[in-house]
Amino acid sequence: MNLQHAHINIWGDSILKGVVLDETEGRYQVLENNCVDRFAALTGSIIDNHSSFGMTTGKALERIKRSMSRKPPLASDIVLIEFGGNDCDFRWDEISASPGERHLPKTPIGQFGQTLQAIIDLFRAINIKPVLMALPPLEPSRFLDWVSRGLDRANILAWLGDVNRIYRWQEAYSDIVVQTANANGLRVIDVRKDFLVSDNYTAKFCADGMHPNEAGQRVILESILSYVQSA
């Protein structure tokens, strides 16, 4: 696939925004040579990256509607959708305070699938078949340590039952992405697989256990390039 001058719209969260954790400063920042910027430079494509830190499918649906009302994409445009990491997240402060209660994720899994379908339908209505991206995996122990900062880690772990539930729960949302793509005859960039088959995949994540670091951004870049070569 020749992408020279191709127009690509990306709708995603901090993963495709290129956000990493600066472990010296203890704050998030956008990596200078992130996967999207490097992909644009390598392919000569023109990318509008609408990805945003903390974005969920519900917020994205409204943003996409507003964007399309102002400037609808062309039928020749390529659209890449990457969501789920924030949808599946919980309000850990509430869990820490009340581990015996029932807690819902930011977007319940059934609602996630429905909203993802609504986003797809927006683009299909203008003859665009978006490409979906699976979720990168998590490093659950690191993730638990990160979200437990200043909270009662024991309470959070008691609510979880075991630390690997974090991994399994997030994986279920990635499965919904793949299932929704298959149901719509859409293609998926399986970055999850590419992380898991790589050497020491956990070393490719920041201290928070959820954001790919610079090495992880390279995995995403290689995964997208591999998809392009096979398309």
Backbone as CSV, one residue per row, in Angstrom:
resi,resn,N_x,N_y,N_z,CA_x,CA_y,CA_z,C_x,C_y,C_z
1,MET,0.841,-1.191,0.000,0.000,0.000,0.000,0.882,1.248,0.000
2,ASN,0.721,2.088,-1.011,1.476,3.334,-1.101,0.712,4.436,-0.373
3,LEU,1.295,4.980,0.682,0.615,5.981,1.497,1.166,7.391,1.280
4,GLN,2.003,7.563,0.262,2.527,8.894,-0.032,1.358,9.857,-0.262
5,HIS,1.295,10.888,0.573,0.259,11.929,0.517,-1.130,11.419,0.910
6,ALA,-1.237,10.189,1.379,-2.533,9.689,1.847,-2.949,10.444,3.101
7,HIS,-4.252,10.714,3.228,-4.768,11.441,4.387,-5.319,10.440,5.390
8,ILE,-4.756,10.448,6.598,-5.139,9.499,7.636,-5.670,10.257,8.848
9,ASN,-6.853,9.867,9.305,-7.433,10.404,10.535,-7.298,9.359,11.640
10,ILE,-6.688,9.739,12.745,-6.531,8.822,13.878,-7.392,9.321,15.031
11,TRP,-8.222,8.417,15.542,-9.024,8.697,16.730,-8.639,7.680,17.793
12,GLY,-8.013,8.146,18.857,-7.552,7.232,19.881,-7.326,7.931,21.202
13,ASP,-6.620,7.251,22.083,-6.322,7.804,23.403,-4.821,8.085,23.513
14,SER,-4.290,8.044,24.719,-2.895,8.438,24.922,-1.899,7.498,24.253
15,ILE,-2.313,6.272,23.939,-1.396,5.325,23.292,-0.941,5.880,21.941
16,LEU,-1.911,6.271,21.086,-1.551,6.808,19.776,-1.271,8.307,19.817
17,LYS,-1.483,8.926,20.968,-1.009,10.293,21.155,0.505,10.284,21.354
18,GLY,1.025,9.115,21.753,2.459,8.993,22.001,2.855,9.392,23.397
19,VAL,1.932,9.298,24.343,2.202,9.712,25.721,3.037,8.651,26.438
20,VAL,4.072,9.112,27.120,4.904,8.247,27.956,5.055,8.903,29.317
21,LEU,5.470,8.116,30.294,5.714,8.633,31.633,7.184,9.000,31.775
22,ASP,7.434,10.278,32.062,8.791,10.717,32.386,9.045,10.302,33.831
23,GLU,9.820,9.233,34.009,9.971,8.655,35.336,10.883,9.487,36.233
24,THR,11.644,10.401,35.647,12.461,11.313,36.453,11.607,12.426,37.019
25,GLU,10.762,13.002,36.165,9.895,14.098,36.579,8.592,13.608,37.199
26,GLY,8.248,12.348,36.951,6.999,11.805,37.468,5.766,12.381,36.800
27,ARG,5.882,12.742,35.526,4.730,13.308,34.807,4.689,12.755,33.387
28,TYR,3.521,12.879,32.786,3.343,12.383,31.426,3.739,13.449,30.409
29,GLN,4.269,12.978,29.302,4.619,13.878,28.209,4.506,13.115,26.895
30,VAL,4.398,13.863,25.795,4.327,13.241,24.476,5.743,12.969,23.984
31,LEU,5.996,11.713,23.642,7.308,11.315,23.145,7.591,11.994,21.813
32,GLU,8.768,12.578,21.685,9.100,13.325,20.469,9.041,12.443,19.227
33,ASN,9.646,11.263,19.292,9.642,10.351,18.147,8.640,9.225,18.389
34,ASN,7.386,9.615,18.560,6.362,8.603,18.831,5.993,7.854,17.543
35,CYS,5.220,6.813,17.691,4.937,5.923,16.553,4.193,6.639,15.426
36,VAL,3.293,7.539,15.754,2.512,8.217,14.707,3.389,9.177,13.914
37,ASP,4.193,9.968,14.599,5.074,10.915,13.909,6.086,10.181,13.034
38,ARG,6.623,9.076,13.542,7.600,8.317,12.762,6.931,7.648,11.557
39,PHE,5.708,7.185,11.745,4.980,6.569,10.638,4.750,7.591,9.527
40,ALA,4.356,8.802,9.890,4.124,9.852,8.893,5.406,10.160,8.128
41,ALA,6.524,10.236,8.862,7.798,10.546,8.218,8.244,9.428,7.278
42,LEU,8.016,8.190,7.675,8.453,7.044,6.868,7.596,6.831,5.624
43,THR,6.313,7.139,5.715,5.392,6.830,4.623,5.036,8.044,3.769
44,GLY,5.291,9.248,4.286,4.896,10.444,3.545,3.407,10.711,3.622
45,SER,2.743,10.070,4.568,1.298,10.285,4.727,1.031,11.572,5.502
46,ILE,-0.175,12.062,5.349,-0.616,13.282,6.046,-1.590,12.847,7.137
47,ILE,-1.208,13.067,8.395,-1.983,12.522,9.511,-2.608,13.631,10.344
48,ASP,-3.910,13.510,10.560,-4.611,14.317,11.558,-4.809,13.412,12.772
49,ASN,-4.029,13.675,13.811,-4.090,12.821,14.993,-4.996,13.466,16.041
50,HIS,-6.204,12.907,16.161,-7.187,13.428,17.116,-7.099,12.723,18.464
51,SER,-6.086,11.905,18.665,-5.962,11.146,19.907,-5.780,12.087,21.087
52,SER,-6.317,11.661,22.232,-6.290,12.533,23.410,-6.151,11.699,24.677
53,PHE,-5.385,12.209,25.609,-5.161,11.551,26.900,-6.492,11.365,27.629
54,GLY,-6.753,10.162,28.113,-7.962,9.889,28.885,-9.221,9.680,28.075
55,MET,-9.096,9.601,26.756,-10.273,9.507,25.896,-10.958,8.147,26.013
56,THR,-12.286,8.189,26.133,-13.118,6.991,26.121,-13.972,6.991,24.855
57,THR,-14.636,5.883,24.586,-15.481,5.816,23.398,-16.643,6.801,23.486
58,GLY,-17.198,6.971,24.681,-18.321,7.890,24.832,-17.943,9.320,24.498
59,LYS,-16.812,9.776,25.035,-16.334,11.126,24.729,-15.977,11.238,23.249
60,ALA,-15.337,10.204,22.722,-14.892,10.238,21.329,-16.074,10.305,20.372
61,LEU,-17.140,9.584,20.672,-18.307,9.588,19.795,-18.816,11.012,19.589
62,GLU,-18.904,11.767,20.670,-19.389,13.144,20.561,-18.387,14.026,19.822
63,ARG,-17.107,13.828,20.091,-16.082,14.620,19.403,-16.070,14.328,17.898
64,ILE,-16.215,13.078,17.549,-16.220,12.708,16.131,-17.426,13.318,15.437
65,LYS,-18.585,13.288,16.086,-19.782,13.902,15.504,-19.550,15.387,15.229
66,ARG,-18.975,16.085,16.219,-18.726,17.520,16.041,-17.718,17.768,14.934
67,SER,-16.670,16.950,14.899,-15.640,17.105,13.872,-16.217,16.873,12.481
68,MET,-17.050,15.856,12.349,-17.619,15.529,11.043,-18.626,16.593,10.585
69,SER,-19.280,17.250,11.534,-20.212,18.313,11.150,-19.471,19.542,10.643
70,ARG,-18.259,19.759,11.169,-17.456,20.905,10.724,-16.738,20.598,9.411
71,LYS,-16.126,19.409,9.349,-15.341,19.046,8.170,-15.376,17.530,7.990
72,PRO,-16.352,17.041,7.248,-16.446,15.590,7.054,-15.210,15.068,6.322
73,PRO,-14.713,13.897,6.726,-13.595,13.304,5.977,-14.047,12.874,4.593
74,LEU,-13.092,12.767,3.695,-13.392,12.295,2.347,-13.480,10.774,2.334
75,ALA,-14.223,10.246,1.380,-14.361,8.791,1.282,-13.016,8.118,1.024
76,SER,-12.061,8.875,0.482,-10.729,8.327,0.214,-9.819,8.354,1.442
77,ASP,-10.255,9.001,2.518,-9.437,9.078,3.731,-9.355,7.719,4.420
78,ILE,-8.269,7.512,5.137,-8.096,6.330,5.979,-8.384,6.740,7.421
79,VAL,-9.153,5.930,8.134,-9.486,6.212,9.530,-9.010,5.060,10.399
80,LEU,-8.272,5.394,11.451,-7.789,4.407,12.418,-8.416,4.716,13.775
81,ILE,-9.007,3.696,14.398,-9.688,3.844,15.688,-8.979,2.998,16.737
82,GLU,-8.668,3.617,17.875,-7.952,2.915,18.958,-8.496,3.395,20.300
83,PHE,-9.369,2.578,20.902,-9.959,2.910,22.204,-10.088,1.650,23.056
84,GLY,-10.318,1.867,24.328,-10.580,0.761,25.249,-9.816,0.847,26.549
85,GLY,-8.590,1.380,26.510,-7.765,1.419,27.709,-8.339,2.265,28.827
86,ASN,-9.006,3.360,28.476,-9.651,4.191,29.493,-11.057,3.711,29.802
87,ASP,-11.721,3.152,28.800,-13.068,2.621,29.019,-13.078,1.539,30.096
88,CYS,-12.062,0.679,30.092,-12.052,-0.457,31.014,-11.524,-0.101,32.397
89,ASP,-11.059,1.126,32.567,-10.450,1.535,33.833,-11.517,1.770,34.905
90,PHE,-11.097,1.672,36.141,-11.987,1.860,37.281,-11.619,3.125,38.053
91,ARG,-12.501,3.529,38.945,-12.228,4.640,39.860,-11.600,4.033,41.115
92,TRP,-10.296,3.990,41.097,-9.561,3.234,42.101,-9.682,3.840,43.495
93,ASP,-9.911,5.137,43.581,-10.097,5.750,44.897,-11.374,5.243,45.559
94,GLU,-12.419,5.031,44.748,-13.670,4.521,45.293,-13.526,3.061,45.710
95,ILE,-12.779,2.293,44.938,-12.534,0.899,45.292,-11.711,0.809,46.569
96,SER,-10.707,1.668,46.682,-9.863,1.695,47.873,-10.681,1.988,49.119
97,ALA,-11.644,2.895,48.996,-12.455,3.297,50.147,-13.530,2.278,50.487
98,SER,-14.027,1.560,49.460,-15.146,0.627,49.685,-14.922,-0.668,48.914
99,PRO,-13.964,-1.485,49.344,-13.642,-2.697,48.587,-14.742,-3.762,48.619
100,GLY,-15.677,-3.623,49.528,-16.749,-4.607,49.605,-17.933,-4.290,48.711
101,GLU,-17.898,-3.143,48.061,-18.999,-2.719,47.207,-18.772,-3.153,45.754
102,ARG,-19.834,-3.070,44.959,-19.742,-3.331,43.524,-19.295,-2.053,42.831
103,HIS,-18.328,-2.162,41.936,-17.806,-0.996,41.231,-17.835,-1.266,39.729
104,LEU,-18.266,-0.257,38.993,-18.340,-0.367,37.542,-17.168,0.351,36.893
105,PRO,-16.725,-0.131,35.733,-15.673,0.586,35.001,-16.222,1.890,34.422
106,LYS,-15.351,2.707,33.898,-15.784,3.977,33.313,-16.795,3.749,32.190
107,THR,-16.585,2.693,31.404,-17.549,2.297,30.380,-17.800,0.796,30.538
108,PRO,-18.980,0.389,31.009,-19.259,-1.057,31.103,-19.028,-1.742,29.763
109,ILE,-18.629,-3.008,29.806,-18.132,-3.665,28.609,-19.195,-3.762,27.511
110,GLY,-20.448,-3.978,27.875,-21.485,-4.007,26.862,-21.676,-2.655,26.194
111,GLN,-21.650,-1.618,27.005,-21.763,-0.265,26.472,-20.571,0.080,25.592
112,PHE,-19.398,-0.412,25.959,-18.204,-0.177,25.160,-18.393,-0.711,23.738
113,GLY,-18.868,-1.945,23.636,-19.091,-2.527,22.323,-20.122,-1.754,21.517
114,GLN,-21.187,-1.307,22.180,-22.234,-0.554,21.489,-21.721,0.799,21.000
115,THR,-20.930,1.468,21.833,-20.426,2.792,21.453,-19.375,2.673,20.365
116,LEU,-18.544,1.642,20.443,-17.577,1.399,19.373,-18.306,1.161,18.051
117,GLN,-19.402,0.417,18.108,-20.195,0.175,16.903,-20.784,1.486,16.372
118,ALA,-21.219,2.360,17.277,-21.786,3.650,16.854,-20.731,4.501,16.154
119,ILE,-19.487,4.445,16.638,-18.399,5.179,15.988,-18.148,4.623,14.594
120,ILE,-18.104,3.315,14.489,-17.914,2.673,13.181,-19.031,3.088,12.223
121,ASP,-20.269,3.097,12.727,-21.416,3.441,11.881,-21.329,4.861,11.345
122,LEU,-20.771,5.779,12.129,-20.604,7.155,11.652,-19.752,7.197,10.387
123,PHE,-18.681,6.426,10.402,-17.777,6.430,9.249,-18.339,5.610,8.084
124,ARG,-18.986,4.506,8.386,-19.536,3.687,7.306,-20.659,4.431,6.574
125,ALA,-21.317,5.346,7.283,-22.384,6.126,6.648,-21.848,7.036,5.551
126,ILE,-20.550,7.325,5.588,-19.939,8.148,4.530,-18.921,7.315,3.734
127,ASN,-19.176,6.010,3.711,-18.407,5.073,2.863,-16.939,4.944,3.257
128,ILE,-16.664,5.063,4.538,-15.316,4.817,5.052,-15.354,3.583,5.941
129,LYS,-14.474,2.627,5.644,-14.341,1.444,6.488,-13.122,1.649,7.394
130,PRO,-13.352,2.017,8.654,-12.197,2.292,9.522,-11.399,1.034,9.838
131,VAL,-10.151,1.248,10.176,-9.273,0.187,10.668,-9.262,0.298,12.187
132,LEU,-9.380,-0.824,12.881,-9.358,-0.821,14.338,-8.022,-1.339,14.856
133,MET,-7.667,-0.905,16.040,-6.427,-1.382,16.666,-6.754,-2.069,17.982
134,ALA,-6.215,-3.266,18.170,-6.351,-3.967,19.443,-5.593,-3.211,20.525
135,LEU,-5.892,-3.513,21.777,-5.225,-2.833,22.892,-3.867,-3.467,23.171
136,PRO,-2.840,-2.652,23.397,-1.602,-3.231,23.924,-1.888,-3.864,25.285
137,PRO,-1.125,-4.868,25.684,-1.366,-5.479,26.993,-0.950,-4.536,28.127
138,LEU,-1.268,-4.951,29.350,-0.813,-4.246,30.544,0.266,-5.076,31.238
139,GLU,1.011,-4.417,32.124,1.870,-5.139,33.065,1.166,-4.982,34.412
140,PRO,0.424,-6.014,34.858,-0.526,-5.842,35.955,0.074,-5.438,37.303
141,SER,1.214,-6.001,37.680,1.789,-5.659,38.983,2.207,-4.192,39.029
142,ARG,2.835,-3.745,37.963,3.252,-2.346,37.878,2.036,-1.424,37.852
143,PHE,1.008,-1.850,37.129,-0.211,-1.061,37.034,-0.861,-0.920,38.411
144,LEU,-0.958,-2.022,39.149,-1.557,-1.971,40.485,-0.779,-1.044,41.397
145,ASP,0.531,-1.133,41.375,1.350,-0.242,42.200,1.080,1.221,41.845
146,TRP,0.903,1.486,40.553,0.718,2.868,40.101,-0.627,3.427,40.554
147,VAL,-1.702,2.669,40.314,-3.029,3.203,40.654,-3.270,3.197,42.160
148,SER,-2.440,2.474,42.912,-2.605,2.415,44.367,-1.866,3.519,45.102
149,ARG,-1.134,4.342,44.382,-0.378,5.405,45.051,-1.312,6.297,45.867
150,GLY,-0.992,6.428,47.152,-1.798,7.252,48.043,-3.110,6.609,48.460
151,LEU,-3.338,5.372,48.041,-4.563,4.659,48.373,-4.236,3.397,49.161
152,ASP,-5.251,2.632,49.502,-5.065,1.386,50.248,-4.886,0.238,49.256
153,ARG,-3.626,-0.126,48.986,-3.338,-1.168,48.013,-3.963,-2.494,48.406
154,ALA,-3.947,-2.806,49.698,-4.507,-4.078,50.161,-6.003,-4.151,49.869
155,ASN,-6.704,-3.046,50.052,-8.133,-3.010,49.759,-8.396,-3.209,48.273
156,ILE,-7.587,-2.566,47.453,-7.763,-2.695,46.002,-7.499,-4.131,45.566
157,LEU,-6.440,-4.729,46.109,-6.113,-6.111,45.751,-7.188,-7.068,46.249
158,ALA,-7.761,-6.784,47.423,-8.828,-7.625,47.953,-10.043,-7.577,47.029
159,TRP,-10.348,-6.401,46.489,-11.478,-6.263,45.567,-11.200,-7.001,44.257
160,LEU,-9.962,-6.909,43.780,-9.590,-7.581,42.535,-9.625,-9.104,42.678
161,GLY,-9.196,-9.594,43.827,-9.074,-11.031,44.030,-7.679,-11.525,43.722
162,ASP,-7.146,-11.136,42.584,-5.750,-11.401,42.247,-5.298,-10.346,41.254
163,VAL,-3.999,-10.069,41.252,-3.483,-8.959,40.458,-3.690,-9.175,38.966
164,ASN,-3.700,-10.416,38.530,-3.851,-10.684,37.096,-5.263,-10.447,36.577
165,ARG,-6.204,-10.193,37.487,-7.549,-9.840,37.028,-7.485,-8.544,36.208
166,ILE,-6.559,-7.661,36.544,-6.401,-6.413,35.789,-6.104,-6.736,34.331
167,TYR,-5.174,-7.663,34.123,-4.800,-8.051,32.762,-5.983,-8.673,32.039
168,ARG,-6.679,-9.599,32.709,-7.788,-10.309,32.069,-8.926,-9.357,31.713
169,TRP,-9.205,-8.420,32.601,-10.289,-7.466,32.367,-9.990,-6.580,31.161
170,GLN,-8.780,-6.074,31.103,-8.408,-5.224,29.967,-8.386,-6.032,28.674
171,GLU,-7.973,-7.292,28.764,-7.946,-8.163,27.588,-9.353,-8.371,27.029
172,ALA,-10.347,-8.424,27.910,-11.723,-8.610,27.454,-12.168,-7.446,26.574
173,TYR,-11.720,-6.239,26.883,-12.060,-5.078,26.067,-11.341,-5.150,24.716
174,SER,-10.113,-5.613,24.721,-9.402,-5.794,23.460,-10.115,-6.835,22.597
175,ASP,-10.630,-7.883,23.245,-11.379,-8.903,22.507,-12.632,-8.302,21.863
176,ILE,-13.280,-7.374,22.569,-14.469,-6.713,22.006,-14.096,-5.925,20.751
177,VAL,-12.939,-5.276,20.770,-12.474,-4.538,19.593,-12.349,-5.492,18.401
178,VAL,-11.694,-6.619,18.621,-11.478,-7.585,17.539,-12.808,-8.173,17.066
179,GLN,-13.663,-8.525,18.007,-14.963,-9.108,17.647,-15.819,-8.112,16.860
180,THR,-15.794,-6.845,17.279,-16.584,-5.827,16.592,-16.046,-5.598,15.183
181,ALA,-14.734,-5.585,15.053,-14.137,-5.444,13.723,-14.549,-6.606,12.832
182,ASN,-14.461,-7.829,13.336,-14.817,-9.008,12.544,-16.283,-8.981,12.135
183,ALA,-17.149,-8.545,13.053,-18.583,-8.510,12.757,-18.913,-7.497,11.658
184,ASN,-18.041,-6.506,11.507,-18.258,-5.469,10.505,-17.396,-5.640,9.259
185,GLY,-16.652,-6.740,9.191,-15.776,-6.969,8.045,-14.640,-5.965,7.964
186,LEU,-14.152,-5.516,9.131,-13.076,-4.530,9.178,-11.767,-5.194,9.569
187,ARG,-10.671,-4.553,9.226,-9.353,-5.084,9.559,-8.881,-4.554,10.903
188,VAL,-8.029,-5.345,11.545,-7.512,-5.012,12.879,-5.991,-5.026,12.854
189,ILE,-5.404,-4.018,13.466,-3.957,-4.027,13.696,-3.738,-4.653,15.069
190,ASP,-3.169,-5.841,15.091,-3.078,-6.615,16.334,-1.774,-6.296,17.078
191,VAL,-1.713,-5.109,17.637,-0.518,-4.727,18.389,-0.370,-5.584,19.651
192,ARG,-1.473,-6.069,20.170,-1.403,-6.884,21.380,-0.540,-8.118,21.140
193,LYS,-0.825,-8.811,20.060,-0.032,-9.996,19.716,1.438,-9.635,19.541
194,ASP,1.704,-8.522,18.862,3.091,-8.156,18.585,3.858,-7.828,19.861
195,PHE,3.177,-7.270,20.856,3.823,-7.071,22.156,4.092,-8.412,22.829
196,LEU,3.095,-9.255,22.861,3.193,-10.493,23.634,4.223,-11.467,23.065
197,VAL,4.459,-11.444,21.750,5.450,-12.341,21.167,6.845,-11.720,21.135
198,SER,6.946,-10.451,21.533,8.261,-9.806,21.552,9.038,-10.243,22.788
199,ASP,10.341,-10.063,22.764,11.182,-10.427,23.896,10.910,-9.498,25.068
200,ASN,10.615,-10.089,26.243,10.460,-9.328,27.486,9.524,-8.135,27.291
201,TYR,8.290,-8.432,26.943,7.347,-7.350,26.603,7.145,-6.370,27.752
202,THR,7.284,-6.835,28.997,7.043,-5.933,30.128,8.067,-4.797,30.183
203,ALA,9.242,-5.010,29.588,10.261,-3.954,29.576,9.896,-2.837,28.607
204,LYS,8.857,-3.024,27.843,8.447,-2.033,26.843,7.332,-1.132,27.362
205,PHE,7.137,-1.143,28.693,6.116,-0.309,29.314,6.726,0.586,30.383
206,CYS,6.082,1.723,30.578,6.529,2.679,31.586,6.254,2.128,32.991
207,ALA,6.668,2.887,33.990,6.499,2.458,35.375,5.037,2.331,35.774
208,ASP,4.127,2.946,35.009,2.705,2.836,35.335,2.089,1.535,34.836
209,GLY,2.852,0.767,34.058,2.374,-0.525,33.596,1.361,-0.482,32.473
210,MET,1.031,0.713,31.991,-0.003,0.795,30.941,0.418,1.563,29.705
211,HIS,1.336,2.503,29.825,1.756,3.275,28.653,3.040,2.677,28.072
212,PRO,3.018,2.293,26.800,4.255,1.831,26.177,5.326,2.920,26.238
213,ASN,6.545,2.528,26.564,7.656,3.486,26.575,8.198,3.629,25.147
214,GLU,9.381,4.206,25.008,9.912,4.424,23.661,10.065,3.105,22.905
215,ALA,10.531,2.074,23.601,10.647,0.760,22.953,9.274,0.216,22.577
216,GLY,8.289,0.464,23.424,6.933,0.028,23.130,6.327,0.780,21.961
217,GLN,6.646,2.067,21.853,6.175,2.834,20.702,6.771,2.290,19.403
218,ARG,7.992,1.753,19.482,8.594,1.131,18.295,7.828,-0.126,17.900
219,VAL,7.367,-0.886,18.910,6.568,-2.083,18.612,5.291,-1.689,17.878
220,ILE,4.641,-0.627,18.341,3.409,-0.168,17.686,3.703,0.269,16.259
221,LEU,4.785,1.014,16.076,5.173,1.453,14.732,5.383,0.256,13.820
222,GLU,6.131,-0.725,14.271,6.408,-1.900,13.450,5.133,-2.681,13.148
223,SER,4.216,-2.705,14.103,2.953,-3.396,13.902,2.116,-2.703,12.824
224,ILE,2.083,-1.369,12.856,1.325,-0.626,11.848,1.972,-0.785,10.477
225,LEU,3.296,-0.722,10.422,3.995,-0.883,9.151,3.756,-2.275,8.565
226,SER,3.739,-3.271,9.440,3.485,-4.635,8.984,2.069,-4.750,8.424
227,TYR,1.122,-4.098,9.066,-0.247,-4.084,8.558,-0.309,-3.451,7.168
228,VAL,0.370,-2.325,7.005,0.367,-1.619,5.727,0.933,-2.509,4.620
229,GLN,2.004,-3.227,4.936,2.640,-4.078,3.935,1.736,-5.238,3.526
230,SER,0.862,-5.662,4.444,-0.022,-6.794,4.147,-1.356,-6.367,3.543
231,ALA,-1.646,-5.060,3.585,-2.964,-4.576,3.133,-3.071,-4.607,1.610
